[in-house]
Amino acid sequence: MNTKIDALFATLRGLVSDQTRDLALAMAELRAAKAERDTARQSLRAAEQDCDDMQSINSDLRTVNARLVADLDAAMERLNHAESIIMQ
């Protein structure tokens, strides 16, 4: 009878050991998943910041382009006026 109880305890210890190992593996996987999630969040924040920066740059470029077009129009007007004076 004592041998049977010893065998049952040995089996129980083996099961507890297996469960402990499985729990440790699951916790390690969870930590890895959390680290990946944190890295993904940081990458997303960086990408959002890059997008905001690009939108600001794009807005600045549109403003500069509008000024250049206005300057070109004014220069063309002056050129046309100068040509009309010369042609007279």
A tleap script that builds the chain and sets N, CA, C and O, in Angstrom:
source leaprc.protein.ff14SB
mol = sequence {
  NMET ASN THR LYS ILE ASP ALA LEU PHE ALA
  THR LEU ARG GLY LEU VAL SER ASP GLN THR
  ARG ASP LEU ALA LEU ALA MET ALA GLU LEU
  ARG ALA ALA LYS ALA GLU ARG ASP THR ALA
  ARG GLN SER LEU ARG ALA ALA GLU GLN ASP
  CYS ASP ASP MET GLN SER ILE ASN SER ASP
  LEU ARG THR VAL ASN ALA ARG LEU VAL ALA
  ASP LEU ASP ALA ALA MET GLU ARG LEU ASN
  HIE ALA GLU SER ILE ILE MET CGLN
}
set mol.1.N position { 0.822 -1.195 0.000 }
set mol.1.CA position { 0.000 0.000 0.000 }
set mol.1.C position { 0.867 1.261 0.000 }
set mol.1.O position { 0.572 2.232 -0.697 }
set mol.2.N position { 1.927 1.228 0.782 }
set mol.2.CA position { 2.839 2.355 0.863 }
set mol.2.C position { 3.485 2.622 -0.484 }
set mol.2.O position { 3.696 3.778 -0.850 }
set mol.3.N position { 3.801 1.576 -1.221 }
set mol.3.CA position { 4.404 1.706 -2.534 }
set mol.3.C position { 3.429 2.372 -3.501 }
set mol.3.O position { 3.825 3.205 -4.317 }
set mol.4.N position { 2.163 2.004 -3.406 }
set mol.4.CA position { 1.151 2.585 -4.279 }
set mol.4.C position { 1.000 4.085 -3.971 }
set mol.4.O position { 0.875 4.899 -4.885 }
set mol.5.N position { 1.012 4.432 -2.706 }
set mol.5.CA position { 0.907 5.847 -2.315 }
set mol.5.C position { 2.140 6.600 -2.792 }
set mol.5.O position { 2.029 7.721 -3.288 }
set mol.6.N position { 3.313 5.994 -2.648 }
set mol.6.CA position { 4.540 6.628 -3.138 }
set mol.6.C position { 4.476 6.847 -4.645 }
set mol.6.O position { 4.893 7.894 -5.140 }
set mol.7.N position { 3.962 5.878 -5.365 }
set mol.7.CA position { 3.839 6.000 -6.819 }
set mol.7.C position { 2.853 7.113 -7.179 }
set mol.7.O position { 3.085 7.878 -8.116 }
set mol.8.N position { 1.755 7.197 -6.431 }
set mol.8.CA position { 0.770 8.258 -6.692 }
set mol.8.C position { 1.361 9.636 -6.408 }
set mol.8.O position { 1.141 10.581 -7.166 }
set mol.9.N position { 2.117 9.746 -5.305 }
set mol.9.CA position { 2.779 11.007 -4.999 }
set mol.9.C position { 3.816 11.370 -6.067 }
set mol.9.O position { 3.950 12.536 -6.437 }
set mol.10.N position { 4.537 10.376 -6.553 }
set mol.10.CA position { 5.524 10.617 -7.610 }
set mol.10.C position { 4.819 11.113 -8.870 }
set mol.10.O position { 5.288 12.037 -9.534 }
set mol.11.N position { 3.687 10.487 -9.191 }
set mol.11.CA position { 2.908 10.920 -10.350 }
set mol.11.C position { 2.401 12.347 -10.145 }
set mol.11.O position { 2.458 13.173 -11.057 }
set mol.12.N position { 1.908 12.625 -8.942 }
set mol.12.CA position { 1.421 13.960 -8.631 }
set mol.12.C position { 2.542 14.984 -8.728 }
set mol.12.O position { 2.336 16.069 -9.272 }
set mol.13.N position { 3.721 14.662 -8.211 }
set mol.13.CA position { 4.861 15.577 -8.318 }
set mol.13.C position { 5.223 15.821 -9.787 }
set mol.13.O position { 5.536 16.947 -10.175 }
set mol.14.N position { 5.178 14.779 -10.585 }
set mol.14.CA position { 5.461 14.925 -12.017 }
set mol.14.C position { 4.453 15.833 -12.693 }
set mol.14.O position { 4.815 16.673 -13.516 }
set mol.15.N position { 3.178 15.660 -12.342 }
set mol.15.CA position { 2.133 16.511 -12.921 }
set mol.15.C position { 2.309 17.964 -12.496 }
set mol.15.O position { 2.172 18.874 -13.314 }
set mol.16.N position { 2.613 18.183 -11.219 }
set mol.16.CA position { 2.835 19.540 -10.725 }
set mol.16.C position { 4.043 20.147 -11.417 }
set mol.16.O position { 4.032 21.319 -11.792 }
set mol.17.N position { 5.080 19.345 -11.583 }
set mol.17.CA position { 6.287 19.831 -12.269 }
set mol.17.C position { 5.953 20.217 -13.716 }
set mol.17.O position { 6.397 21.259 -14.198 }
set mol.18.N position { 5.173 19.380 -14.405 }
set mol.18.CA position { 4.775 19.682 -15.786 }
set mol.18.C position { 3.936 20.962 -15.845 }
set mol.18.O position { 4.130 21.801 -16.725 }
set mol.19.N position { 2.999 21.102 -14.895 }
set mol.19.CA position { 2.155 22.286 -14.874 }
set mol.19.C position { 2.969 23.540 -14.573 }
set mol.19.O position { 2.713 24.604 -15.137 }
set mol.20.N position { 3.944 23.409 -13.687 }
set mol.20.CA position { 4.811 24.540 -13.354 }
set mol.20.C position { 5.617 24.958 -14.576 }
set mol.20.O position { 5.753 26.147 -14.865 }
set mol.21.N position { 6.152 23.968 -15.294 }
set mol.21.CA position { 6.909 24.263 -16.504 }
set mol.21.C position { 6.007 24.924 -17.550 }
set mol.21.O position { 6.395 25.914 -18.169 }
set mol.22.N position { 4.813 24.380 -17.745 }
set mol.22.CA position { 3.876 24.957 -18.714 }
set mol.22.C position { 3.493 26.385 -18.341 }
set mol.22.O position { 3.376 27.248 -19.211 }
set mol.23.N position { 3.298 26.632 -17.050 }
set mol.23.CA position { 2.965 27.974 -16.590 }
set mol.23.C position { 4.125 28.931 -16.835 }
set mol.23.O position { 3.915 30.065 -17.266 }
set mol.24.N position { 5.339 28.484 -16.565 }
set mol.24.CA position { 6.518 29.334 -16.796 }
set mol.24.C position { 6.651 29.660 -18.284 }
set mol.24.O position { 6.964 30.794 -18.647 }
set mol.25.N position { 6.413 28.664 -19.145 }
set mol.25.CA position { 6.483 28.911 -20.596 }
set mol.25.C position { 5.402 29.894 -21.032 }
set mol.25.O position { 5.656 30.791 -21.837 }
set mol.26.N position { 4.198 29.720 -20.498 }
set mol.26.CA position { 3.096 30.622 -20.860 }
set mol.26.C position { 3.399 32.044 -20.397 }
set mol.26.O position { 3.118 33.004 -21.113 }
set mol.27.N position { 3.969 32.181 -19.208 }
set mol.27.CA position { 4.308 33.518 -18.709 }
set mol.27.C position { 5.407 34.154 -19.560 }
set mol.27.O position { 5.367 35.357 -19.820 }
set mol.28.N position { 6.379 33.365 -19.992 }
set mol.28.CA position { 7.437 33.891 -20.859 }
set mol.28.C position { 6.854 34.345 -22.192 }
set mol.28.O position { 7.233 35.392 -22.716 }
set mol.29.N position { 5.932 33.555 -22.741 }
set mol.29.CA position { 5.283 33.941 -24.002 }
set mol.29.C position { 4.474 35.225 -23.814 }
set mol.29.O position { 4.454 36.093 -24.687 }
set mol.30.N position { 3.814 35.333 -22.674 }
set mol.30.CA position { 3.032 36.543 -22.394 }
set mol.30.C position { 3.939 37.762 -22.299 }
set mol.30.O position { 3.612 38.820 -22.837 }
set mol.31.N position { 5.073 37.626 -21.622 }
set mol.31.CA position { 6.020 38.743 -21.529 }
set mol.31.C position { 6.531 39.120 -22.917 }
set mol.31.O position { 6.664 40.303 -23.233 }
set mol.32.N position { 6.816 38.118 -23.741 }
set mol.32.CA position { 7.290 38.406 -25.102 }
set mol.32.C position { 6.199 39.115 -25.902 }
set mol.32.O position { 6.483 40.051 -26.649 }
set mol.33.N position { 4.955 38.671 -25.746 }
set mol.33.CA position { 3.844 39.306 -26.464 }
set mol.33.C position { 3.655 40.752 -26.002 }
set mol.33.O position { 3.391 41.638 -26.814 }
set mol.34.N position { 3.792 40.986 -24.695 }
set mol.34.CA position { 3.673 42.352 -24.175 }
set mol.34.C position { 4.798 43.230 -24.710 }
set mol.34.O position { 4.574 44.391 -25.053 }
set mol.35.N position { 6.005 42.680 -24.782 }
set mol.35.CA position { 7.138 43.447 -25.314 }
set mol.35.C position { 6.896 43.786 -26.785 }
set mol.35.O position { 7.163 44.907 -27.217 }
set mol.36.N position { 6.391 42.815 -27.556 }
set mol.36.CA position { 6.086 43.078 -28.971 }
set mol.36.C position { 5.007 44.141 -29.102 }
set mol.36.O position { 5.090 45.011 -29.969 }
set mol.37.N position { 3.989 44.074 -28.238 }
set mol.37.CA position { 2.916 45.064 -28.269 }
set mol.37.C position { 3.466 46.453 -27.959 }
set mol.37.O position { 3.113 47.428 -28.623 }
set mol.38.N position { 4.328 46.538 -26.952 }
set mol.38.CA position { 4.914 47.834 -26.593 }
set mol.38.C position { 5.760 48.385 -27.735 }
set mol.38.O position { 5.714 49.580 -28.028 }
set mol.39.N position { 6.531 47.511 -28.379 }
set mol.39.CA position { 7.348 47.932 -29.524 }
set mol.39.C position { 6.451 48.411 -30.664 }
set mol.39.O position { 6.742 49.417 -31.311 }
set mol.40.N position { 5.364 47.685 -30.904 }
set mol.40.CA position { 4.433 48.074 -31.971 }
set mol.40.C position { 3.789 49.424 -31.652 }
set mol.40.O position { 3.599 50.250 -32.545 }
set mol.41.N position { 3.456 49.646 -30.387 }
set mol.41.CA position { 2.870 50.933 -30.001 }
set mol.41.C position { 3.867 52.069 -30.210 }
set mol.41.O position { 3.502 53.140 -30.694 }
set mol.42.N position { 5.122 51.833 -29.846 }
set mol.42.CA position { 6.143 52.860 -30.042 }
set mol.42.C position { 6.322 53.149 -31.533 }
set mol.42.O position { 6.455 54.304 -31.937 }
set mol.43.N position { 6.325 52.096 -32.339 }
set mol.43.CA position { 6.457 52.283 -33.789 }
set mol.43.C position { 5.276 53.055 -34.343 }
set mol.43.O position { 5.441 53.911 -35.212 }
set mol.44.N position { 4.086 52.758 -33.846 }
set mol.44.CA position { 2.893 53.470 -34.302 }
set mol.44.C position { 2.972 54.947 -33.927 }
set mol.44.O position { 2.658 55.817 -34.740 }
set mol.45.N position { 3.395 55.226 -32.691 }
set mol.45.CA position { 3.531 56.633 -32.275 }
set mol.45.C position { 4.553 57.360 -33.148 }
set mol.45.O position { 4.338 58.503 -33.549 }
set mol.46.N position { 5.659 56.691 -33.434 }
set mol.46.CA position { 6.689 57.308 -34.283 }
set mol.46.C position { 6.138 57.554 -35.686 }
set mol.46.O position { 6.387 58.604 -36.279 }
set mol.47.N position { 5.395 56.593 -36.211 }
set mol.47.CA position { 4.817 56.754 -37.549 }
set mol.47.C position { 3.789 57.887 -37.563 }
set mol.47.O position { 3.718 58.655 -38.522 }
set mol.48.N position { 2.999 57.987 -36.501 }
set mol.48.CA position { 2.027 59.084 -36.419 }
set mol.48.C position { 2.738 60.430 -36.370 }
set mol.48.O position { 2.303 61.391 -37.004 }
set mol.49.N position { 3.836 60.497 -35.613 }
set mol.49.CA position { 4.611 61.737 -35.544 }
set mol.49.C position { 5.207 62.077 -36.904 }
set mol.49.O position { 5.189 63.234 -37.325 }
set mol.50.N position { 5.737 61.058 -37.593 }
set mol.50.CA position { 6.279 61.272 -38.938 }
set mol.50.C position { 5.195 61.786 -39.879 }
set mol.50.O position { 5.438 62.678 -40.692 }
set mol.51.N position { 4.007 61.221 -39.764 }
set mol.51.CA position { 2.884 61.650 -40.608 }
set mol.51.C position { 2.527 63.109 -40.320 }
set mol.51.O position { 2.305 63.897 -41.239 }
set mol.52.N position { 2.474 63.457 -39.029 }
set mol.52.CA position { 2.186 64.849 -38.674 }
set mol.52.C position { 3.260 65.789 -39.220 }
set mol.52.O position { 2.958 66.862 -39.741 }
set mol.53.N position { 4.522 65.365 -39.092 }
set mol.53.CA position { 5.624 66.176 -39.616 }
set mol.53.C position { 5.502 66.349 -41.128 }
set mol.53.O position { 5.691 67.448 -41.651 }
set mol.54.N position { 5.188 65.267 -41.821 }
set mol.54.CA position { 5.060 65.337 -43.282 }
set mol.54.C position { 3.894 66.229 -43.687 }
set mol.54.O position { 3.990 66.968 -44.668 }
set mol.55.N position { 2.796 66.168 -42.944 }
set mol.55.CA position { 1.658 67.036 -43.251 }
set mol.55.C position { 2.037 68.505 -43.052 }
set mol.55.O position { 1.633 69.365 -43.834 }
set mol.56.N position { 2.804 68.784 -42.018 }
set mol.56.CA position { 3.255 70.156 -41.777 }
set mol.56.C position { 4.186 70.611 -42.891 }
set mol.56.O position { 4.074 71.732 -43.388 }
set mol.57.N position { 5.102 69.738 -43.277 }
set mol.57.CA position { 6.025 70.069 -44.373 }
set mol.57.C position { 5.248 70.274 -45.667 }
set mol.57.O position { 5.526 71.205 -46.423 }
set mol.58.N position { 4.280 69.409 -45.919 }
set mol.58.CA position { 3.467 69.529 -47.124 }
set mol.58.C position { 2.721 70.856 -47.144 }
set mol.58.O position { 2.617 71.500 -48.188 }
set mol.59.N position { 2.204 71.261 -45.996 }
set mol.59.CA position { 1.511 72.547 -45.904 }
set mol.59.C position { 2.477 73.700 -46.191 }
set mol.59.O position { 2.141 74.641 -46.910 }
set mol.60.N position { 3.675 73.612 -45.621 }
set mol.60.CA position { 4.689 74.642 -45.868 }
set mol.60.C position { 5.048 74.706 -47.352 }
set mol.60.O position { 5.210 75.790 -47.914 }
set mol.61.N position { 5.170 73.541 -47.977 }
set mol.61.CA position { 5.508 73.510 -49.408 }
set mol.61.C position { 4.389 74.110 -50.257 }
set mol.61.O position { 4.656 74.805 -51.237 }
set mol.62.N position { 3.146 73.845 -49.885 }
set mol.62.CA position { 2.026 74.456 -50.618 }
set mol.62.C position { 2.073 75.972 -50.491 }
set mol.62.O position { 1.815 76.687 -51.460 }
set mol.63.N position { 2.404 76.467 -49.288 }
set mol.63.CA position { 2.498 77.913 -49.076 }
set mol.63.C position { 3.616 78.507 -49.930 }
set mol.63.O position { 3.428 79.531 -50.585 }
set mol.64.N position { 4.776 77.859 -49.917 }
set mol.64.CA position { 5.908 78.330 -50.726 }
set mol.64.C position { 5.548 78.290 -52.197 }
set mol.64.O position { 5.857 79.223 -52.938 }
set mol.65.N position { 4.900 77.223 -52.629 }
set mol.65.CA position { 4.509 77.102 -54.035 }
set mol.65.C position { 3.549 78.223 -54.427 }
set mol.65.O position { 3.674 78.806 -55.504 }
set mol.66.N position { 2.597 78.520 -53.554 }
set mol.66.CA position { 1.648 79.604 -53.852 }
set mol.66.C position { 2.379 80.932 -53.980 }
set mol.66.O position { 2.066 81.739 -54.855 }
set mol.67.N position { 3.362 81.160 -53.096 }
set mol.67.CA position { 4.145 82.401 -53.187 }
set mol.67.C position { 4.946 82.450 -54.483 }
set mol.67.O position { 5.019 83.495 -55.129 }
set mol.68.N position { 5.542 81.334 -54.863 }
set mol.68.CA position { 6.319 81.302 -56.099 }
set mol.68.C position { 5.437 81.562 -57.313 }
set mol.68.O position { 5.831 82.280 -58.232 }
set mol.69.N position { 4.250 80.981 -57.312 }
set mol.69.CA position { 3.320 81.210 -58.423 }
set mol.69.C position { 2.930 82.680 -58.471 }
set mol.69.O position { 2.874 83.272 -59.549 }
set mol.70.N position { 2.661 83.275 -57.310 }
set mol.70.CA position { 2.305 84.695 -57.262 }
set mol.70.C position { 3.471 85.562 -57.737 }
set mol.70.O position { 3.280 86.520 -58.485 }
set mol.71.N position { 4.685 85.212 -57.291 }
set mol.71.CA position { 5.867 85.962 -57.736 }
set mol.71.C position { 6.076 85.821 -59.242 }
set mol.71.O position { 6.424 86.792 -59.914 }
set mol.72.N position { 5.868 84.635 -59.765 }
set mol.72.CA position { 6.015 84.413 -61.204 }
set mol.72.C position { 4.975 85.209 -61.977 }
set mol.72.O position { 5.286 85.812 -63.004 }
set mol.73.N position { 3.743 85.212 -61.485 }
set mol.73.CA position { 2.697 86.005 -62.144 }
set mol.73.C position { 3.064 87.490 -62.151 }
set mol.73.O position { 2.897 88.169 -63.164 }
set mol.74.N position { 3.561 87.988 -61.022 }
set mol.74.CA position { 3.952 89.400 -60.944 }
set mol.74.C position { 5.112 89.680 -61.897 }
set mol.74.O position { 5.130 90.713 -62.566 }
set mol.75.N position { 6.067 88.777 -61.960 }
set mol.75.CA position { 7.207 88.961 -62.869 }
set mol.75.C position { 6.741 88.928 -64.316 }
set mol.75.O position { 7.225 89.707 -65.137 }
set mol.76.N position { 5.822 88.052 -64.637 }
set mol.76.CA position { 5.294 87.992 -66.007 }
set mol.76.C position { 4.549 89.285 -66.358 }
set mol.76.O position { 4.646 89.780 -67.481 }
set mol.77.N position { 3.815 89.819 -65.397 }
set mol.77.CA position { 3.131 91.093 -65.634 }
set mol.77.C position { 4.135 92.205 -65.908 }
set mol.77.O position { 3.953 93.002 -66.829 }
set mol.78.N position { 5.202 92.256 -65.100 }
set mol.78.CA position { 6.225 93.281 -65.305 }
set mol.78.C position { 6.905 93.086 -66.659 }
set mol.78.O position { 7.189 94.059 -67.358 }
set mol.79.N position { 7.160 91.858 -67.022 }
set mol.79.CA position { 7.779 91.570 -68.322 }
set mol.79.C position { 6.862 92.015 -69.457 }
set mol.79.O position { 7.306 92.666 -70.403 }
set mol.80.N position { 5.602 91.666 -69.362 }
set mol.80.CA position { 4.654 92.069 -70.401 }
set mol.80.C position { 4.548 93.588 -70.485 }
set mol.80.O position { 4.467 94.147 -71.579 }
set mol.81.N position { 4.550 94.251 -69.345 }
set mol.81.CA position { 4.477 95.717 -69.345 }
set mol.81.C position { 5.752 96.309 -69.971 }
set mol.81.O position { 5.686 97.259 -70.751 }
set mol.82.N position { 6.896 95.742 -69.622 }
set mol.82.CA position { 8.152 96.228 -70.187 }
set mol.82.C position { 8.174 96.004 -71.701 }
set mol.82.O position { 8.610 96.877 -72.451 }
set mol.83.N position { 7.712 94.851 -72.145 }
set mol.83.CA position { 7.667 94.571 -73.586 }
set mol.83.C position { 6.738 95.545 -74.303 }
set mol.83.O position { 7.042 95.992 -75.409 }
set mol.84.N position { 5.610 95.875 -73.683 }
set mol.84.CA position { 4.686 96.800 -74.343 }
set mol.84.C position { 5.299 98.201 -74.439 }
set mol.84.O position { 5.072 98.910 -75.419 }
set mol.85.N position { 6.070 98.598 -73.430 }
set mol.85.CA position { 6.742 99.900 -73.478 }
set mol.85.C position { 7.788 99.884 -74.580 }
set mol.85.O position { 7.900 100.843 -75.344 }
set mol.86.N position { 8.558 98.799 -74.670 }
set mol.86.CA position { 9.600 98.702 -75.693 }
set mol.86.C position { 8.983 98.709 -77.078 }
set mol.86.O position { 9.547 99.314 -77.990 }
set mol.87.N position { 7.856 98.065 -77.264 }
set mol.87.CA position { 7.224 97.950 -78.585 }
set mol.87.C position { 6.613 99.266 -79.049 }
set mol.87.O position { 6.327 99.422 -80.236 }
set mol.88.N position { 6.409 100.210 -78.148 }
set mol.88.CA position { 5.768 101.476 -78.541 }
set mol.88.C position { 6.683 102.352 -79.305 }
set mol.88.O position { 6.295 103.449 -79.706 }
savepdb mol mol.pdb
quit
